[in-house]
Amino acid sequence: MFNLKQFKLVKELKNIKPQTQWLQFANSNKNNILNSILEEETKLRTSVEEMLVNEFSEDIKKMKSYDFLVDSVVNKLKEKQLGDISDLEDIE
C-alpha cells in the first residue's frame, strides 16, 4: 500500500545534501556518546554513595563534606582506571 507520508519524507531526504546528512549523523553520534558517558558517571557516583552509606551509616549524607568526599572517591577511581588503561597501552 502506498504511504504518502513516507513518500514525502523520502523525497525530502533525497534533497538534503550529503554534507548535511553527515553532520546530522555525526552530531547524533556525539550526543549518544555523551549520554553514555553521563550515564556511566551517574552509575559510578551512585555506587560510591551506596558504598559509603553501607560502610558508615545514613548519617554520612548529612556531613558538610559529603559531596566533596563522593567527588574525590569518584575522581580517584577514574584516575586508577585511566592509569590501568595507559599501563595496558605501554605493554602493547
Protein Blocks (a to p, Z undefined) as FASTA:
>chain_A
ZZfklmmmmmmmmmpcfklmmmmmmmmmmmmmmmmmmmmmmmmmmmmmmmmmmmmmmklm
mpmklmmmmmmmmmmmmmmmmmmmmmmmmmZZ
